[in-house]
Amino acid sequence: MPAVPQNAAAARDVVTRLLEAEFCALGGEAPADVVVADALLVTSELVTNAVRHGGGLTGFTAEITDDGLLLTVADASTRAPVTSERDPAAASIGGYGWLLVRRLARQVSITYLPGGKNIVALVALT
């Protein structure tokens, strides 16, 4: 089992290497830059939320499936991610991560476990 990344930057590196290896091995065209950026943003937000709000990152996997990039992030909290209502006129800082994940991922699910949860996000690569 691979080591759990220490932070969001390390998790992004895992995803970047996975995407490079997958698309180089296929000899095909790599995903568009915006698709890669979306995948890396979802990775960053899920890992950062686990570290800041989830009691720490306890697991991380990334794999390519027929449907896209499948990310699984585990943390030590049984609390659900929070979505806050925002005043569009206010320039608030922070609190957008879960909204971004839900917007950019094709599918998102949460499985609650004793002592934590797994969040699984599928990011389309096309």
PyMOL commands that set and color helices and strands:
alter all, ss='L'
color gray80, all
select helices_A, chain A and resi 8-26+33-53+97-104
alter helices_A, ss='H'
color red, helices_A
select strands_A, chain A and resi 57-65+68-75+107-113+116-123
alter strands_A, ss='S'
color yellow, strands_A
deselect
rebuild
show_as cartoon
